[in-house]
């Protein structure tokens, strides 16, 4: 009974953290990032996203961070990049289909010849469970290549966009901080407090680099 209660508290607390994140936009600024508040995603949808990302009473913060970057944690987001990027992680079906679903992978692959399959893959990626499963497989491949999660945007062989990478890093930290505070007092950390810690940590690291 104790473990069931602990699970429920942790899960609900992380949904709270996701809700706070989904209502937050971050804008670039010369000195400090600006936090802009908007409306949060519906709790039921956030619960569905976390449910399929949840494993062993934990969640990979990178999954939530990338979902924030690509859709502000909105599972029902429209297709982006002129209809090519699908689902909450805005995964390109033209890549995920041959990479994970097509027998033979990219061998003899010509995108123009597989439009029907790509469209079907995009429709599947709009479903949260399928999309999360695909994202987990992509992250597993990144881990094998020792790549940062920002390569979701740049591709495995591309160079990460600096602004994209900084925001991914921040939201990974935010969700990791929230895991800790959820365990301590069943409340997620405030976004502004997480941003303060993140900025302070980076300032300290920059100072240390001068002496290393």
Phi, psi and omega in degrees: 000319180299316182290326177296317179295317179298318178299312182298318180295315181295315181298309181297324179294321178290329174295321176300318179297318179295322179298316178297321180292321184292340179264007186247133172242143179242126179250147178290144175213154183298319183260300183232147174293145177259130177263125179242128181268139177228206179262143182281161174289156179297136185301320182299321179290322177295321178298320179295318179296317180290323180304316183279345178265344187282132178208131180053045178059035181206168176218141175288113184300336179295327179298313181291322180297315180292322177298322178295313182302316188275332186211008187057039176063035180252107183298330185263028180294150178289162176294142181245185179051051179058043175083008184261336184258126192236142174080180185299335178262001181051050179281137178280115182297331181292344176258317184292328180296305179292330183290321187240336189247331185276131175293124183098352177058232183271003179295127182057030182276126172227112186309320184300334183273357185231036182297322180295315180294322179294319178296318178296319179297320179297318178298322178292322181292343176286343177273130189301313183300314181295318182294317178297317179301318179293319179296321178297321180292322177295317179295325178296321177293321178297319179299319180296328180265003181057048181253147175289154181297342179296343179289354170299328181271319186270346187089161185296335184248003179268177179257131184294138171292131186299315181295320178297313182296318180298319180289322175300314179302315182298313184288330172298315178297317181301313182289328175292318176300318182294325175302317182293311182292329176295322178288327184280312184222015177060034176222137177286157178290149176288143182301318181295326178289321177296322179292322177298314179297317181298314180293320179296316178300317180294323178296318179296317180297320179295324177292317181297325181298331180292337184252002181257000000 
